[in-house]
């Protein structure tokens, strides 16, 4: 019995050491912590409310991304939440994804502050849970100025069934970007010819200041690939104060085939071409173009999965390299995923989007393509609307404003010819007729120019007519004077 107790004590000590020795590291000013202290929750048989995650009480000013594992017995399903954002005095540039294949897990994720401390809520005050278990499994902090211990201590997770709306600054409602996704643990393993590696060695990049070029990811230089692979890339770009995750996959053998790429973000401006190729026999992936702009860029290959591989798992752990490539690499590319196909999220039919962020830059950018409202055919127009538009003011930039009408050499159509044109055509010169206007519409800027041109021409006509009238009045007055003089002469006789 005494030996059994000793063995039990040893097991408990070993488990304690294991649980407190999970990976925590800072590299290239990026801190990564697995299972931060007290960042877990175990609920009763039935719970109602939002999961409230309270971050450590520090001054923040960091870009962070966390992976939260949720086990909910209410509908016998578990899911993973990826939540990220820039946290300073307030949250901004936030993004959230729930990785599951079940639409029932589509609960909102809220970001906010309460009593000066950053918090994240999963769900609403009336969300139902059963035998809930939750862990913050991984925290990645970019542009970090604090120690690992600052981020590892001070967490708190509890159920919040109060009205916390006044504390919320950003809410992400559409949180299901991926179905049937598996997230690797912090390990390297090979099972059933599938290698899985978390944070492979040297698969990271850090740049101070501005940088230009495509993100170039060089795979381990293996003698033979012949593998299907998929990697998860975490990108922190301070140029737009935003981070995003890219999932990139393909079959690499002689060349790349069967490639796919998704960029997980709620912001449509994160659209980059993803290129696959080789350089001196080594597999390469590029994100962006040779002229893509970055600022204080930080990149991590967070996870690699390789299927049907004949190489040892350690071969895929070593030998990575990431850099910016501003040299034309088009001749090395064998497969391209167009930037129009890298965003797996779209606004669902029948839903709406409300754009509001508590930041200095509250603009919504859409760099390419056309927008159609009420129609599926925008044609060549940047914005096509089938319906009425209400606005307080519309401003149109129109070149060649028609002040040329008042130039001395401007040829004004004689009134006689203008009358003949109207009698024949039923409209003014250079103005579209009824049939054309009703069929094709009218360009507002061009028509405003034409209307002003006609007004200026009519002004010239009026001035010319006024001059003629004045001449006639002068001549009439002279004739009256002559008549009066003749009348006076007759009276004298």
Secondary structure, DSSP 8 states (H G I E B T S, - for coil): -HHHHHHHHHHHHHHHHHHT-S-EEEETTEEEEES-TT-EEE--SSEESEEEEE--SS---EEEEEEEEEEETTTTEEEEEEEEEEESSSEEEEEEEEE-S-GGG---EEEEEETTEEEEEES-TT-EESS-EEEEEEEEEES--S-HHHHHS--EEEEE-S--GGGEEEEE------SS-----SSEEEETTEEEEES-TT-EEE--SEEESEEEEE----S---EEEEEEEEEEETTTTEEEEEEEEEEESSSEEEEEEEEE-S-TT----EEEEEETTEEEEEES-TT-EEES-EEEEEEEEEES--S-HHHHHS--EEEEE-S--GGGEEEEE-GGGS------TT-------SSS-------SS-EEES-S--TT-SEEESS----S------SS-SGGGGSTT-----HHHHHHHHHHHSS-TTS--HHHHHHH---HHHHHHHHHHHHHHHHHHHHHHHHHHHHHHHHHHHHHHHHHHHHHHHHH-
